[in-house]
Amino acid sequence: MHKKKILAFTTLAATLVTGAASVQAATLDDVKARGTLSCGVSTGLAGFSEKDANGNWSGLDVDVCRAVAAAVLGDADAVQYKPLTAKERFTALVSGEIDMLSRNTTWTHTRDTSLGINFAGTNYYDGASFMVMKNLGVKSATELDGANACIQAGTSTELAIADYFRQHGMSYKAVTFDTSDQTRQGFESGRCDFLTSDGSQLAALRVGLSNPSDAMILPEVISKEPLGPVVRQGDDQWFNIVKWSLNAMIEAEEQGVTSANADDKRENGNPANKRLLGTEGELGTNLGLNADWAYNIVKQVGNYGESFERNVGMDSPLELERGLNASWKDGGLMYAQPMR
Ligand SMILES: N[C@@H](CCC(=O)N[C@@H](CS)C(=O)NCC(=O)O)C(=O)O
């Protein structure tokens, strides 16, 4: 190729890239202009994303939506929640119907590389398991050969269970549903011998049964299910904002910064506290946000540990232990990239 042609080609490529970026890289502007964040959540899952009788949403996944709204708009309440089934969620994100997805969604290679989406971190490390009624008399998943499985369509659980049964030379019949409510009702009305989903979701579905103590979760954990918030590809600034909003919650717990002491720590804390909370450094500017972006997150939503305990922890109906979701400082996997 002649030099001139190479130059022309390079200019064209640059124009295409810039053009594409300017079409898509507007999420922050859109959210600010609208004054609310549009966040995709589940249709209802206790502890993760659930609407109460007054129409207020709460949960661990809802807190990630709230954190982003606090960082971007200074108001954790400025969120419009869009309930989505497993099947609908990625289309809603890629089509621009929502600004971000925070709906117990597993980060997998195929999703990350083929759907035009980016995972912005992990807010719950999970694994798929099985729930049975105690009166079935089954104590292990290895006793489930030939059983009927209640399972939600469009989930990674469908793939996990297929692998598990094949690997163990067993068969099952899938009875699929679109929402967690339908799946729970199917299980409760005896349409299947077991219900399979991520462990946290089994805990959530179990508390929704008329008699939770009738059901038990089997000991096998058959897959890795790292759950986290998702954005569409093509807007790196927005990707950074969602990624670092979650990271700020995790970092705040590592630093011992809480909703109760954030005011004190931002004035009198150590250098890392001040950088996180915006009284020193440029972390906000680099994201295109105000200096108090992470302060607003911690003050209004809390750090990751506060959110975990409030929504799914031992004092909540789900009674989930921190386990893998403990801070790395306590032997878990929650580890924030350095905020500097
Ligand atoms: N983590 C898995 C499963 C996600 C999932 O949709 N699980 C069901 C469990 S029943 C759920 O949360 N449903 C909520 C709803 O119906 O909106 C995935 O990403 O595919």
The ligand as an SDF file (V2000), in Angstrom:
LIG
                    3D

 20 19  0  0  0  0  0  0  0  0999 V2000
  -27.0040  -15.9110   37.8630 N   0  0  0  0  0  0  0  0  0  0  0  0
  -27.7690  -16.6210   36.8760 C   0  0  0  0  0  0  0  0  0  0  0  0
  -29.2260  -16.7820   37.2700 C   0  0  0  0  0  0  0  0  0  0  0  0
  -29.9760  -15.4840   37.3100 C   0  0  0  0  0  0  0  0  0  0  0  0
  -31.4900  -15.6440   37.5420 C   0  0  0  0  0  0  0  0  0  0  0  0
  -32.2700  -15.0800   36.7610 O   0  0  0  0  0  0  0  0  0  0  0  0
  -31.9240  -16.3560   38.5920 N   0  0  0  0  0  0  0  0  0  0  0  0
  -33.3290  -16.4260   38.9250 C   0  0  0  0  0  0  0  0  0  0  0  0
  -33.4760  -17.3900   40.0660 C   0  0  0  0  0  0  0  0  0  0  0  0
  -35.1020  -17.9560   40.2350 S   0  0  0  0  0  0  0  0  0  0  0  0
  -33.7940  -15.0350   39.3310 C   0  0  0  0  0  0  0  0  0  0  0  0
  -33.1000  -14.3520   40.0230 O   0  0  0  0  0  0  0  0  0  0  0  0
  -34.9440  -14.5620   38.8940 N   0  0  0  0  0  0  0  0  0  0  0  0
  -35.4000  -13.2360   39.2330 C   0  0  0  0  0  0  0  0  0  0  0  0
  -36.5490  -12.8340   38.3470 C   0  0  0  0  0  0  0  0  0  0  0  0
  -37.3440  -13.6860   37.9810 O   0  0  0  0  0  0  0  0  0  0  0  0
  -36.6450  -11.6750   37.9850 O   0  0  0  0  0  0  0  0  0  0  0  0
  -27.6290  -15.9590   35.5200 C   0  0  0  0  0  0  0  0  0  0  0  0
  -27.0200  -14.8820   35.4260 O   0  0  0  0  0  0  0  0  0  0  0  0
  -28.1060  -16.5000   34.5210 O   0  0  0  0  0  0  0  0  0  0  0  0
  1  2  1  0
  2  3  1  0
  2 18  1  0
  3  4  1  0
  4  5  1  0
  5  6  2  0
  5  7  1  0
  7  8  1  0
  8  9  1  0
  8 11  1  0
  9 10  1  0
 11 12  2  0
 11 13  1  0
 13 14  1  0
 14 15  1  0
 15 16  2  0
 15 17  1  0
 18 19  2  0
 18 20  1  0
M  END
$$$$
